[in-house]
Amino acid sequence: MGRGMTTAARLPVEAADVAAAAVLLAGRVRRTPLLPLDGTELLVKCECLQETGSFKLRGATNAVTVLRPPGVVTASSGNHGRALAAAARRAGIPATVVMTADSTPFKRAAVERAGATVVDCPPEPRRAPVPPRRSRDRAASP
């Protein structure tokens, strides 16, 4: 893999990966401000000011730029699909976003405006949450 991308063997992401992605993304995505949160010492990173309204444009642009695929496909209820569609449009490649038929019309329209072809799929039936399993090692330990 190229600069800015990690592989499962290298996870977690290292500082060098973040630095490489920052260089790669300069001029490709908006540099959003850090603003003070009133009454606190906290700073807020305003990724809502990104072209697609979320931080997901950074990852999508990094992946499309580094991997240079002939096209991209994702399943998304909106934000990632919109970001990947925008990144693909900038790279001049097609994007297809699979969205459930019950996705909001606003998000569906935003993904289409970003340049993707939207493919419907039925919504997943609601299931009861599955409780986490305990590993044999953990179950055997005191």
Protein Blocks (a to p, Z undefined) as FASTA:
>chain_A
ZZhiacfklpccdfklmmmmmmmmgokaccddddddehiabdcddfklpmnopaklmmmm
mmmmmnopabdcdddfklmmmmmmmmmmmnopacdddddfkbcfklmmmmmmnopacddd
ddddddddddddddfklmmpZZ
